[in-house]
């Protein structure tokens, strides 16, 4: 499927060359490693993160939640 989509869409729209079957398989494997992994689809819940995180959040008091938010912002917030 990767080969068919690549060769029928990208070759016409851009200046890339057509893919061979082994190249298409390589791109598929690489994309699974980078973006999807090889685990089961049932390892991660579909929405909302792991259920135990929700339970932990519900059991936190307001001070713990504030410390968590502050730590999260310091690690992942915008760097200005």
C-alpha positions in Angstrom: 0.0 0.0 0.0 2.9 2.4 0.8 4.4 1.8 -2.6 1.1 2.3 -4.5 0.2 5.5 -2.6 3.8 6.9 -3.0 4.0 6.1 -6.7 0.5 7.4 -7.6 0.5 10.5 -5.4 4.0 11.8 -4.6 5.6 11.0 -8.0 3.0 13.2 -9.8 2.9 16.0 -7.2 6.6 16.3 -6.4 9.8 15.5 -8.1 10.5 12.3 -6.1 11.3 9.0 -7.9 9.0 5.9 -7.8 9.6 3.4 -5.1 10.4 -0.3 -5.5 8.8 -2.8 -3.2 11.8 -3.2 -0.9 12.1 0.6 -0.5 8.4 0.8 0.4 8.8 -2.0 3.0 11.8 0.0 4.4 9.8 3.1 4.7 6.9 1.2 6.4 9.3 -0.4 8.9 11.0 2.9 9.6 7.7 4.8 10.1 6.5 2.0 12.5 9.7 2.4 14.5 9.6 6.2 14.6 5.9 6.8 15.0 4.0 3.7 16.0 6.2 1.0 17.5 5.6 -2.7 17.1 3.4 -3.3 20.2 -0.2 -4.3 20.3 -2.8 -1.8 19.6 -4.3 -2.6 23.0 -1.2 -1.6 25.0 -2.3 2.1 25.2 -5.8 3.3 26.1 -7.4 5.1 23.1 -8.2 8.3 25.0 -7.1 10.1 28.2 -3.9 8.3 29.1 -3.5 5.4 31.4 -6.4 5.0 33.9 -4.0 4.9 36.9 -2.9 8.5 36.1 -6.5 9.7 36.3 -6.9 8.0 39.6 -3.7 9.4 40.9 -4.7 13.0 39.8 -8.1 12.6 41.6 -6.4 11.5 44.8 -4.0 14.6 44.8 -4.8 17.5 47.0 -4.6 21.1 45.6 -1.0 21.7 46.7 0.2 18.5 45.0 -1.6 19.4 41.8 0.0 22.9 41.9 3.5 21.4 42.4 2.8 19.0 39.5 1.7 21.8 37.2 4.7 23.9 38.1 7.1 21.0 37.5 5.4 20.2 34.2 5.6 23.9 33.0 9.3 24.1 34.0 10.1 21.0 32.0 7.8 21.4 29.0 6.7 25.0 29.0 7.7 27.6 26.4 11.2 28.9 26.6 11.0 32.7 26.1 
